Amino acid sequence: MSINKQSDIAANLQIGPTDLGMVRLYIEAEGLQLPLDFDPEEADEIAEELRIAAEAARAMTDGGKKGKRR
């Protein structure tokens, strides 16, 4: 499946710190439980990638208007 292909799969996402000082993304969907642990620096990089992707998606949907939040 590519990143631009829609899916009917629903999933739950939980994000939080572990007791070992890691950041965990916990994904649960259709019988799948996937804990993904990252050190804090990796988590910062992922957060930055999410922010950049959100900006790009926002630009596609609102004509690039800055500061428009929903």
N, C-alpha and C positions, 0 to 999 in steps of 0.2 A: 504494500500500500504506500502510495506517495503522500507527501505532506499536504498536497493540494486536493486529494481525493476525499470526498465526504464518506462518512460511515454512520451506520445506525447503532453502533456499539455505544452504550452508556457506561461511564466510569465515574468513580469517586476518587478525588485526589485530596490527600492530607499532607500538610507540610509542617515540619517541626524539628526541634533539636532532639538528639538522642542523649542518653546518659553518658555516652562515650565522647561527647563533643563533636559529633557529626551532625549534618543536616540531612534529614530523611524526607524524601518524596515517597509517599506510600500510595500506590495505585491499586484499586480494586475494581474488577470488572468481570462479569460473567464467570464466576468461579476462579478467577485469576487474582492472586495477591502478590504484588510486586513491590518490595521495599528497595529503594535505591538510596544509598548513603553516599554523601559527598563531604569532603572536608570544607571548612568555612570559605576558603579561597575559591574552591570550585563552585560552591553555591553562589558566591558573589558574581562569578563569571556567568553562570546560568541566569541569574537575576538580570544582569546587564543584557544578555541575549534576549530575554523575554521583553525587557523594556524597549529594545530596538525593534523587535518584531511587532510589538503593540503600536509603536509609532508608525511603522510602515503600513500596518493594517488600517490604522486610523486615517492615514493619508489617502488610502484607496477608497475609503467609504465616505469621507466628508470633504473631499476635494482638497485635502492638505491644510485645512484650517487649524492653526495652532491653538492650543489651550482649550479646545472643545472637549468636554468630558461628559459622559453619560452616566 
